[in-house]
Amino acid sequence: MASYMHQNQRRNTTYQDQKMRVTLGKILLGLYVFLATSLAAGAAEVDEVKTPVPLVLDGRLTVQSAAGTGEIPIQVSLDWNRPQPEVTRAVIIVHGWPRRDVGAADYLRLHVPAAAHNTIFITPQFLIEADVTGHHLPAATLRWDLLGWRQAYAAQAPAPISSFDVMDTIFQRLANRALFPNLNTIVLAGHSAGGQFVQRYAVLGHASQALANDAIHVRYVVANPATYLYFNDQRPQPTGHFSAVDEQQCPGFNDWNLGLANKLPSYASRPVDAQALLHAYLRRDVVYLLGTADNDPQADALGQSCRYKIQGATRYARGLAYAAYLQLLTHGHVTQHFVAVPNIAHHSYALYSSACALPVLFDTPGPDCQIKP
């Protein structure tokens, strides 16, 4: 796995002003309440998606595209409006469906300081209408429908900007050598719905080639997603083999964002060439983090549909099936990595801070947790 053993050199955890300290305090308070009531009790994270989030991040990022302009809440651990020559790594963490699990970056920064040397942490927050209304946010605030943000669809207001345009904007800021002259690695990580976002962005994202030209390596960390994007109509069978699925038996199983047949976002380049997307995707540094205890077949309502179940009975099973699928597509020569994290269920904080995940996020030494083909 690329650059797995090098270590960062110095710690820089200084916030630039009192406002950022106050923001951190709010995030940590919510985080510790969450940990006390969820992780400590052993309960899985729950997708509470329709009610307003308890906390909207204080920072704002303006996003401009051909579709218009809007702004999104964001938290950045350093002032990225001025040069940060000590930063060599950026870790971007995309939240899950509840849109409230936005403290993972601070949790890692504070609890794994040795791994966070010379790292800037970034957390965007994708909101829905209920969040904007409930918190009386300005009209310029971007908001998506319930599922749209993780699928790269256009925002409902104030302009039809794709959630992937937001990520392109973040990457473009990080690629600014006047601000980050020594940045060499970007890690884009997401858990659950965030994991779906990250995997699909690794397929369609416009920024990857530009960053490669700037000698910035990008790693995509896909953690415990409910589904994966398949590049054809093959799906796993109980026998362990793969075969084509009849659309009439499972309508929509190959539509975006489960496949490339229909309903792709306007963000996707046209015409859509599945083979070209596959070849580019297989060249990318993608690491899949699979909690071995994320194996509840009744985990969520959406997961009960045939479109989900056809990929496997549980999130963990779907991850193992996708590893086999990539092996099939590459005739056993896949270079991406699947990491089994023992005894972790559907918990983003526990997963990210595990001994198996830290080397993936920070290129620090750790145990070999890779799933062997």
C-alpha positions as CSV (number, residue, x, y, z in Angstrom):
1,M,0.0,0.0,0.0
2,A,1.4,3.4,-1.0
3,S,3.5,5.2,1.6
4,Y,2.3,3.1,4.4
5,M,5.4,3.3,6.6
6,H,6.5,7.0,6.5
7,Q,5.7,9.2,9.5
8,N,5.0,12.9,9.7
9,Q,7.5,15.1,11.6
10,R,6.0,17.7,13.8
11,R,2.8,18.4,15.7
12,N,0.9,21.5,14.9
13,T,-2.5,21.6,16.7
14,T,-2.7,25.4,17.3
15,Y,-6.1,27.0,16.6
16,Q,-5.9,30.5,15.1
17,D,-8.4,32.3,17.2
18,Q,-10.9,32.0,20.1
19,K,-13.8,31.4,17.7
20,M,-12.2,28.2,16.5
21,R,-11.6,27.1,20.1
22,V,-15.3,27.7,20.9
23,T,-16.3,25.6,17.8
24,L,-14.0,22.8,18.9
25,G,-15.6,22.8,22.4
26,K,-19.1,22.5,20.8
27,I,-17.9,19.7,18.6
28,L,-16.2,17.8,21.5
29,L,-19.2,18.2,23.7
30,G,-21.5,16.6,21.1
31,L,-18.9,14.0,20.4
32,Y,-18.5,12.9,24.0
33,V,-22.2,12.8,24.5
34,F,-22.4,10.6,21.4
35,L,-19.7,8.4,22.6
36,A,-21.1,8.0,26.1
37,T,-24.6,7.1,24.8
38,S,-23.7,5.1,21.8
39,L,-20.2,3.6,21.6
40,A,-19.8,2.9,25.3
41,A,-23.2,1.2,25.3
42,G,-22.2,-0.9,22.3
43,A,-25.1,0.4,20.3
44,A,-24.6,0.9,16.5
45,E,-24.9,4.4,15.1
46,V,-28.5,5.1,14.0
47,D,-29.5,6.8,10.9
48,E,-31.7,9.7,12.2
49,V,-32.0,11.6,9.0
50,K,-35.2,13.6,8.8
51,T,-34.9,15.9,11.9
52,P,-32.6,18.9,12.1
53,V,-29.0,18.3,13.1
54,P,-28.2,19.4,16.7
55,L,-25.1,21.3,15.5
56,V,-24.3,23.2,12.3
57,L,-20.5,23.7,11.8
58,D,-19.4,27.3,12.2
59,G,-17.2,27.6,9.2
60,R,-18.4,28.4,5.7
61,L,-17.0,27.4,2.3
62,T,-18.3,29.2,-0.8
63,V,-18.8,26.9,-3.8
64,Q,-19.0,28.2,-7.3
65,S,-19.8,26.1,-10.4
66,A,-21.4,26.6,-13.8
67,A,-24.7,25.9,-12.0
68,G,-24.3,28.9,-9.6
69,T,-23.0,29.8,-6.1
70,G,-23.8,28.6,-2.6
71,E,-22.1,27.9,0.7
72,I,-21.7,24.9,2.9
73,P,-20.8,24.5,6.6
74,I,-17.3,23.3,7.1
75,Q,-14.7,22.8,9.9
76,V,-11.0,23.2,9.1
77,S,-8.4,22.6,11.8
78,L,-6.0,25.3,10.6
79,D,-6.5,28.6,8.8
80,W,-6.4,27.6,5.2
81,N,-6.6,31.2,4.0
82,R,-3.0,31.8,4.8
83,P,0.1,29.7,3.8
84,Q,0.6,26.5,5.8
85,P,4.1,25.3,4.8
86,E,4.2,22.7,7.6
87,V,1.2,20.8,6.3
88,T,2.1,17.7,4.3
89,R,-1.2,15.7,4.7
90,A,-4.9,16.6,4.5
91,V,-7.5,14.3,6.0
92,I,-11.1,15.0,4.8
93,I,-13.8,13.1,6.6
94,V,-17.3,12.9,5.2
95,H,-20.1,12.3,7.7
96,G,-22.8,9.7,7.4
97,W,-26.6,10.1,6.8
98,P,-27.4,11.7,10.2
99,R,-25.2,14.6,9.2
100,R,-24.4,15.0,12.9
101,D,-21.4,12.7,13.2
102,V,-19.0,15.6,12.4
103,G,-16.6,15.1,15.2
104,A,-14.4,12.3,13.9
105,A,-11.6,14.6,12.7
106,D,-11.3,16.3,16.1
107,Y,-11.5,12.9,17.8
108,L,-8.5,11.7,15.8
109,R,-6.6,14.9,16.1
110,L,-6.9,14.9,19.9
111,H,-6.7,11.2,20.7
112,V,-4.0,10.2,18.1
113,P,-1.7,13.2,18.2
114,A,1.3,11.3,17.0
115,A,-0.5,10.4,13.8
116,A,-1.7,13.9,13.3
117,H,1.6,15.7,12.8
118,N,1.6,18.2,10.0
119,T,-2.0,17.3,9.1
120,I,-4.9,19.6,8.3
121,F,-8.3,18.1,9.1
122,I,-11.4,19.1,7.1
123,T,-15.1,18.2,7.7
124,P,-17.7,19.4,5.3
125,Q,-21.4,19.2,6.4
126,F,-24.1,18.4,3.8
127,L,-27.4,19.6,4.9
128,I,-31.1,19.0,4.0
129,E,-34.0,21.5,4.1
130,A,-34.9,20.5,7.6
131,D,-31.5,21.6,8.9
132,V,-31.6,24.9,7.1
133,T,-35.1,25.7,8.3
134,G,-34.6,24.4,11.8
135,H,-31.4,26.5,12.4
136,H,-32.7,29.6,10.4
137,L,-29.7,29.5,8.1
138,P,-29.1,32.0,5.3
139,A,-30.7,31.5,1.9
140,A,-27.2,31.0,0.5
141,T,-26.8,27.7,2.4
142,L,-26.7,24.7,0.1
143,R,-29.2,21.9,0.9
144,W,-29.9,18.6,-0.7
145,D,-32.8,16.1,-0.5
146,L,-32.5,13.2,1.9
147,L,-30.4,11.0,-0.3
148,G,-29.1,13.4,-2.9
149,W,-25.9,14.6,-1.3
150,R,-24.4,11.2,-1.1
151,Q,-25.3,10.4,-4.7
152,A,-23.7,13.5,-6.2
153,Y,-27.1,15.0,-7.2
154,A,-27.7,18.7,-7.5
155,A,-28.7,20.8,-4.4
156,Q,-32.3,21.8,-4.2
157,A,-31.3,25.4,-3.4
158,P,-29.9,28.0,-3.8
159,A,-28.4,26.6,-6.9
160,P,-28.2,23.1,-8.5
161,I,-24.7,22.5,-7.4
162,S,-23.6,18.8,-7.0
163,S,-22.2,17.6,-3.7
164,F,-19.2,16.4,-5.8
165,D,-18.6,20.1,-6.8
166,V,-18.2,20.8,-3.1
167,M,-15.4,18.2,-2.9
168,D,-13.8,19.5,-6.1
169,T,-13.7,22.9,-4.4
170,I,-12.0,21.5,-1.3
171,F,-9.5,19.7,-3.4
172,Q,-8.8,22.8,-5.5
173,R,-8.1,24.8,-2.3
174,L,-5.7,22.1,-1.1
175,A,-3.9,22.1,-4.4
176,N,-3.1,25.8,-4.2
177,R,0.7,25.7,-3.8
178,A,0.7,29.3,-2.5
179,L,-1.2,28.0,0.5
180,F,0.1,24.4,0.8
181,P,3.5,24.3,-0.8
182,N,4.5,21.0,0.8
183,L,1.2,19.1,0.7
184,N,1.9,15.6,-0.7
185,T,-1.1,13.5,0.4
186,I,-4.8,13.9,0.6
187,V,-6.9,11.2,2.4
188,L,-10.6,11.4,1.7
189,A,-12.5,9.1,4.1
190,G,-16.1,8.4,4.7
191,H,-18.1,6.0,6.9
192,S,-21.5,4.5,6.1
193,A,-23.3,7.0,3.8
194,G,-20.0,8.9,3.8
195,G,-18.3,5.7,2.6
196,Q,-20.8,5.6,-0.3
197,F,-20.0,9.2,-1.2
198,V,-16.2,8.6,-1.1
199,Q,-16.4,5.4,-3.3
200,R,-18.5,7.1,-5.9
201,Y,-16.4,10.2,-5.9
202,A,-13.3,8.0,-6.5
203,V,-15.2,6.8,-9.6
204,L,-16.5,10.1,-11.0
205,G,-14.5,12.9,-9.2
206,H,-13.1,15.5,-11.5
207,A,-10.2,16.5,-9.3
208,S,-8.1,13.3,-9.2
209,Q,-6.1,13.8,-12.4
210,A,-5.4,17.4,-11.7
211,L,-4.0,16.6,-8.2
212,A,-1.9,13.8,-9.7
213,N,-0.4,16.3,-12.1
214,D,0.5,18.4,-9.1
215,A,2.3,15.5,-7.4
216,I,-0.4,15.2,-4.7
217,H,-1.3,11.6,-3.9
218,V,-5.0,10.9,-3.1
219,R,-6.2,8.0,-1.0
220,Y,-9.9,7.2,-0.8
221,V,-10.9,5.4,2.4
222,V,-14.3,3.7,2.1
223,A,-15.6,2.6,5.5
224,N,-18.6,0.3,6.2
225,P,-20.8,1.6,3.3
226,A,-24.2,-0.1,2.8
227,T,-23.5,-0.6,-0.9
228,Y,-20.9,-0.4,-3.6
229,L,-20.9,0.8,-7.2
230,Y,-20.7,-2.1,-9.7
231,F,-19.5,-1.5,-13.2
232,N,-21.7,-4.2,-14.9
233,D,-24.8,-6.3,-14.2
234,Q,-22.9,-9.0,-12.3
235,R,-23.7,-9.6,-8.7
236,P,-22.6,-12.2,-6.1
237,Q,-24.5,-15.5,-5.8
238,P,-24.8,-17.7,-2.7
239,T,-22.4,-20.1,-4.4
240,G,-19.7,-17.5,-4.3
241,H,-19.8,-17.0,-8.1
242,F,-21.0,-13.9,-9.9
243,S,-23.8,-13.8,-12.6
244,A,-26.0,-11.3,-14.4
245,V,-29.1,-10.2,-12.6
246,D,-32.5,-9.9,-14.3
247,E,-33.8,-6.3,-14.1
248,Q,-37.4,-7.6,-13.9
249,Q,-36.6,-9.5,-10.7
250,C,-34.8,-6.6,-9.0
251,P,-35.8,-3.3,-10.7
252,G,-33.2,-0.6,-10.4
253,F,-30.4,-2.8,-9.1
254,N,-28.0,-1.4,-11.7
255,D,-29.1,2.3,-11.5
256,W,-26.9,5.0,-10.0
257,N,-25.6,4.9,-7.4
258,L,-25.5,1.0,-7.4
259,G,-24.5,0.9,-11.0
260,L,-24.1,3.0,-14.1
261,A,-27.2,2.1,-16.1
262,N,-29.5,5.0,-15.4
263,K,-30.2,8.1,-13.2
264,L,-26.6,9.3,-13.2
265,P,-26.1,12.9,-11.8
266,S,-25.5,15.7,-14.2
267,Y,-22.0,16.0,-12.6
268,A,-21.0,12.8,-14.6
269,S,-19.3,13.4,-17.8
270,R,-21.2,12.4,-20.9
271,P,-21.2,9.9,-22.6
272,V,-20.7,7.5,-19.7
273,D,-18.0,5.0,-20.6
274,A,-18.2,2.2,-17.9
275,Q,-15.0,0.6,-19.0
276,A,-13.0,3.8,-19.0
277,L,-14.4,4.6,-15.5
278,L,-13.5,1.1,-14.3
279,H,-9.9,1.3,-15.6
280,A,-9.4,4.7,-14.0
281,Y,-10.9,3.6,-10.7
282,L,-8.7,0.5,-10.5
283,R,-5.6,2.7,-10.8
284,R,-6.7,4.8,-7.8
285,D,-5.5,4.2,-4.2
286,V,-8.7,3.0,-2.6
287,V,-8.7,1.3,0.8
288,Y,-11.9,-0.3,2.2
289,L,-12.3,-0.5,6.0
290,L,-14.7,-3.3,7.0
291,G,-15.8,-3.7,10.6
292,T,-16.1,-7.5,11.1
293,A,-19.0,-7.0,13.5
294,D,-21.0,-4.8,11.1
295,N,-23.0,-7.9,10.2
296,D,-26.6,-7.1,11.3
297,P,-28.9,-8.2,8.4
298,Q,-31.6,-5.9,9.8
299,A,-29.3,-2.9,10.0
300,D,-31.4,-0.3,8.2
301,A,-34.7,0.1,6.3
302,L,-33.0,0.7,2.9
303,G,-30.8,-2.3,3.4
304,Q,-33.9,-4.6,3.2
305,S,-34.5,-3.8,-0.5
306,C,-33.5,-6.3,-3.1
307,R,-31.1,-3.7,-4.6
308,Y,-29.1,-3.8,-1.4
309,K,-29.5,-7.5,-0.5
310,I,-28.4,-8.5,-4.0
311,Q,-25.0,-7.2,-3.0
312,G,-24.9,-9.3,0.1
313,A,-26.9,-9.9,3.3
314,T,-24.9,-7.5,5.6
315,R,-22.6,-4.6,5.2
316,Y,-19.6,-6.8,6.0
317,A,-20.7,-9.5,3.6
318,R,-21.1,-6.8,0.9
319,G,-17.6,-5.6,1.5
320,L,-16.2,-9.1,1.1
321,A,-18.3,-9.7,-2.0
322,Y,-16.9,-6.5,-3.5
323,A,-13.4,-7.6,-2.9
324,A,-14.2,-10.8,-4.8
325,Y,-15.8,-8.8,-7.6
326,L,-12.7,-6.7,-8.1
327,Q,-10.5,-9.8,-8.1
328,L,-12.8,-11.2,-10.8
329,L,-12.6,-8.0,-12.9
330,T,-8.8,-7.8,-12.7
331,H,-8.2,-11.6,-13.0
332,G,-6.6,-11.6,-9.5
333,H,-4.5,-8.5,-10.0
334,V,-6.4,-5.9,-8.0
335,T,-4.1,-3.4,-6.3
336,Q,-6.7,-1.8,-4.0
337,H,-6.9,-3.0,-0.4
338,F,-9.6,-4.4,1.9
339,V,-8.9,-4.1,5.6
340,A,-10.8,-6.2,8.2
341,V,-11.1,-4.3,11.5
342,P,-11.9,-6.9,14.2
343,N,-14.9,-6.6,16.5
344,I,-16.0,-3.2,15.2
345,A,-19.6,-2.8,14.2
346,H,-21.1,0.4,12.6
347,H,-19.1,2.9,14.6
348,S,-17.2,5.6,12.7
349,Y,-15.1,6.8,15.7
350,A,-14.2,3.3,16.9
351,L,-13.3,2.3,13.3
352,Y,-11.2,5.3,12.4
353,S,-9.2,5.1,15.7
354,S,-8.5,1.4,15.5
355,A,-5.1,-0.1,15.1
356,C,-6.0,-1.3,11.7
357,A,-7.3,2.0,10.4
358,L,-4.7,4.4,11.7
359,P,-2.0,3.2,9.2
360,V,-4.5,3.7,6.4
361,L,-5.3,7.3,7.4
362,F,-1.8,8.4,8.5
363,D,0.8,6.0,7.0
364,T,2.0,5.1,10.5
365,P,3.2,1.6,11.4
366,G,0.6,-0.9,12.4
367,P,-0.6,-4.5,12.2
368,D,-1.3,-6.1,8.8
369,C,-5.1,-6.3,8.7
370,Q,-5.5,-6.7,5.0
371,I,-7.9,-9.3,3.7
372,K,-5.9,-11.7,1.6
373,P,-7.5,-12.8,-1.7
